Amino acid sequence: MSRLLRYSLFLAFCFCCVGLHSAANSQTKAAKKPVGSSVSGRITIHGKGAAGIVVGFRGSGFSAQPLAAFKTTSDPDGNYRIAGLPAGNYQVAPMAAAYVVPELLSGPARVRSLLLADGEDVQNIDFALERGGVIGGRVTDADGRPIVEERLTLVLADQNQQNQQMFGLINVAGAQTDDRGVYRIYGLVPGRYKISVGRDDDGYYFSGGFGRPTYQRTYFPDTIDTASAKVIEVTEGSELTNVDITIGRPLPAFVASGKVVDAETGQAVSGLRIGLRRTMKNDYAGVNSAGVANRQGDFRLENLSPGKYAVMILPVQGLETRPTQ
């Protein structure tokens, strides 16, 4: 065998070895790459496939990173399928605000939870929709003037579910009055409700913004007594209009003022944001009012409704503070 032939065979052998090694590495890397999961199901309305319904998938759990969100749309027969989902926990639900899913009504989130393993194919995640009910009306004061940007609250009227406030409705379009005092709440679960505007001593209150007048809780049509409130019957697809509420005068407003000083030097501290958070029996509401300490460290919060409040220094970026008594 000539030297040239032996050299050619040696190079060929080397290339084969390199090729086999590269193929082995490629297979190893491919085995480690996540495959992705898939979910499929069908959206129906009274047994018929519902086309064009968006189905949303949102990651659930605690994470410092933004939760992943995916969506797909049902076809003309109501079928949907989504692939390539990373393994993890998800909340799944149709994104159709005017509809409800009766089978999920026992849970406040109205979603279905899924735990997906890598490469899993989950089928038959079906949703049967019903058209939600609608309540509409107008909120005015004793002089007939509209109450603007005021939140409404629905409470289940059945005795076995008394005082179960439906906080989820706060984010529903129409659960707040417009510039005419008009509201329209849609996508309601069939049931018997009492609707109200304003606040009481033991409940959350959502107003249009800091410094706005607050009103005593008033139920439809014009009573502050829960027992005297008129019950509203909502059925599938029903639309109730002229559910008007007349409220009384705004609650008296108060002022809270004080001074912020450095605990060690006694010098005034300016520029800090001061907040008031209303306290209730066993909980706290969100920050109800906020202001900024002036150059002398003085702060003044006006137009506060009656109640008990906790005073706090709100976080300021780049500044560490620790309030003292």
N, C-alpha and C positions, 0 to 999 in steps of 0.2 A: 504494500500500500504506500503510495507516494506521500511525501510530507504535506503537500497541498490538500490531498484528500483527507488525511487524518485531521488537519486543521479545520477543514470544512465540517467534518462530522462533529468535532468538538464544539464549534460554534452553534451548530444545530441543536446539540444536546443542551447547551447552556440556555438557548432561547426557549426550548421546551420547558426547562425547569423554571425559568422566569415566568413563562406563561401560566404554568400550573400554579405557581405561588400567587400570581396576581389573581387568578380565578378563585383560588381558595380565600384570599383576602376579600375579594368582591362578594363572595357568598356569605362570608362572616358579617360584613357590613350590612348586606341586604337583610340578614336575619335579625339584626339589631334594630333596623328601621321600623318605627311603629306603622302598623297596617291601617289603622283607622276603623271606626265602627260605623254602622249604619242603623237607621231607625225608619220604619215604615208603618203606615196605618191608613185609616180612612176617616174622612169627615162627612157626617151625614146630618140632614135636617129632616126629622120625621121619617127616617129610613131611606131617604134619597140622597145620593151623593151631592155634596156641595162643592162647586168649583170655585177656584180663586180665593180660597181661605188660606191666609198665611199662618203657618205653624212655627212658633218660635222656640228655640232651644237656648237656655241660658245656664251657664255654669253656676253651681251653688257651692257653698262652703266658704271657709275663711281663707283669704289670700291677700297678700299685699299688692298683687298685680290686678288690673282690671279683669273682671270675669268675662270669659269668652262668650260670645253670642252668635248664634247661627239661625237661619230661617230657610224655609222652603214653602212652596205653594201647592195646594191641591189641584189635581188635573180635572178635566170635565166630569169624571166619574167620582170625584171626591177623594181619590187616592193621592197619597204623598209619600215621598221617600227622600231621605237625605243621607249622604255618605261622607266618609272622611272625617268623622267626628273623633277628636282625641278622647282617650279613655278618661273617665271622671264622672262626677255627679252632675246631673242636669235637672232643670225644671222645664217641663214641656207643657205648652198650652196653645190653643188657637188664639190668634191675635185678631179678635173680632169683637170690638167694644159693644156693639148693639146686641150681641148674643150672650147666652149663658150656657154652662155645661151642667145640667142637673146632677149628674153623678158625682161632681166635685163640690157640691154646695156645702158639704159637711166641713170642708177645710176653708180657712179664711183666705188662703192664697189663690184658690181656684186654679191650681196647676197640678200636674202629675210629676212625680219624682222618678228619675231613672239613674241607675248606677251602671255605667258602661265599662266593660273590660275591653282591652285592646283587640281589635278584629272581630268584635261581637256583632251579630246581625239580629237586631230585635224587631219583631214584627207584631202586627195587630195592636198597635198603640192607637186605638180608635177614639174618636170624640163624637158624641151625639149632641148637636146644638139645638137650642130653642131660642126663639126671638124673645129678648128681654122686654120688660114693661117700661113705660115712660111716665114720669110725673113732671108737670110743668105748672108754673104759676108766677106770681109777682109778690114781692115783699115791700111793704110801705110802712111809714110811721103813722101816728095817730092823725096827722094832718094830710095824709095822702101822698106825701113825698116819697120817692123811691129810695130804698136802702141799697147803696151801691157796693159792689165787691164784698158781699157778705156770704159766708159759708153756711151751707145747710147740713143738717144732721138727720139721718134716718135711724129709727130704733124699732126693732121688732116688737110688735104689740102683743104677741101670744104670751100668756102667763108663764109658760115654762121657759121662755126666752126673754123675759122682761129685762130691760136695761142693758141689753147686749148691743152696744153702739157699733155701727158699721163704719169703722174708720177708713176702710178701703174706698168708700165712696168719695172721700175728699179729693182723690186724684182723678175722679171721673169728670169728663167735660160736662159742664152744665150744673155742677153742684155748687156753683157760686153765681150770685146775681150779677147782671151786667149794669150798664149805666142807666137803664130804665127800671132797675129793680127786678128784672125778669130772669127766671132760671128755667132750665129744662134738663132733667136728669134721665138718662136712658141706660139701657142694658141692666135693668133691675131684675133681680130674682123674684119670681112669683111669691107673694106672701102678704101679710097684713102689717102695715107700718104706721108709725107716727113720725111726723116730720116737724122739725123745729129750727129756729134761728136764735143765735145768741149764746150766752154762757150761764152756767150755774156755779155754785160754790165747789162742787166736787167733780166736775168734768173738764175735759179739754176744751179749749176755745180757740178757733181759728179766725183771725180777723184779717182784713185786707192789708194791714201794715202797721208799723209803729205809729203811735199818736192818733190813731183813728178812734172814734167813739165806740164804746162797747154797750151791748144791750143785754137785758135779762133774758134768759131762755124763754122763748115764746113758741108754743105749739100751734099748729094749724087747728082752727082758723085764727084765734086771738086769745089764747089762754096760757097762763104760766103754770097751771096745774096739770101734771102729767095724766092724772086720772080723768080729767075733763077733755083731753085732747081727742080730736076726731080720728078714727081709724081709717086708713086708706087701703083699699083692697086692690092689689096689683096682680093681674093674671098674665099669662103668656101673650106677648104682643100687644097688650092693652096700652092705651095712651090716655092718661087722665090730665085734663087741663083745668085752669082756673082754681088750682090749689093755692089760693092766695093767703098770705099771712100778714096780719097787722100787728106791729110791735109797739111798745110804749116808748117813753122818753129814754134817751141814753142814760146809762148809769153815771152817778157823779164821778168826776175825775179828780185825781189827787196828784201831788208832786212829791218826789223823793229827791233829796239833795244831800251832798256830803263833800268830803275832801279826801284826797289821796296824798299820803305823806310817806317818806322813806322811814322805815322803822328804826334805822340806826342813826340817821342824822336829823330826823324831824323836818327835813326840807320837803317842800311841795314837789310832787311828781306830776308832770304834765304829759298829755298825749296818750294816756292809757284809756282803753275802751272799757266802760263800765256797763254791766248788764244786770237786769233783774229777771229772775225766773220764778214764776208763780208756783207756790207749793200747794199740794193737795193732801188728802188723808194719808195715802201710802205711796205717793209718787210725785214727780215734778213734771210740769209742763215745759215746753221749750222756752227759749229766751223770749220774754214778752216785750222788753224794751231795752234800748241801748243808747249810750251817749259817750262823749269823750271828755276827759278832764282838761280844763283850760290851763293857761300858763301858771295860774296860782294853785293848780291841783283841784279846783272846784268842779263839781259836776252837778247837773240838774236834769232830772227825767220827769217830763210832764205828761199830763193826760192819762194817768194810770187809773185803771179800774179798781174797785175795792177788792181786797184779798190779802193773803200773806205772800211775801216774796223773799227769795234769797238773793243777796247782793254778791256779785262776783266780778273779778277782773277777767275780761275776755282775752284770749291769746292774741299777742301781737308778734308778727314775724320778726325774728332776730332779737327779741327781748325776753329775758327770763324774769318772772316776777313770782312772788309768793305772798299772798295776802295774809295779814295777821289780824287778830281780834283786838 
